[in-house]
Amino acid sequence: MLRYLLTGLPVILLCMVLQATFAAWALRYYGRYQATRSGASQWRDTMTLSVVMLLTLLGDYVQIAIWALLFILLGQFDDFPTALYHSSVNFVTLGYGDIVMDAQWRMLGPLEGANGIIMFGVSTAVMTAAVMDVIKVNSQRHGRADVPVGPGA
């Protein structure tokens, strides 16, 4: 078990830093958008939220690719597309099982799955924050500051 942790934890830590970076980029983009926002526009809100979603999704994809590279370095796959497919299935915790790694490295799959759950949770939190802010801003703009926003609303 120690071998899996020593191999997987550095990748998980790298993924955490990458996720934080992409989340910061998405939130910084959103913050700049909010600071320059002059009028209500559903189209502008939709495009801005789409950019936030794409940035967080891109961050997840980069992490999947890093895990795929690890699997290639460990000699589990000969080509990147197969490694990427296997990594994607692990990261999103789908777990098809149609392609498996050798028994000596198989436990990296659950580690990647745990990493993916956490990272998708962070992506969801970033999106939720942006969506809730759009709701709040639009509610205030329409004179409905009393509209509850947030957990338990």
Protein Blocks (a to p, Z undefined) as FASTA:
>chain_A
ZZmmmmmmmmmmmmmmmmmmmmmmmmmmmmmmmmmpmbdcfklmmmmmmmmmmmmmmmmm
mmmmmmmmmmmmnopafbfklmmmmmmmmmnononolaccdfklmmmmmmmmmmmmmmmm
mmmmmmmmmmmmmmmmmmmmnopakbcgdehZZ
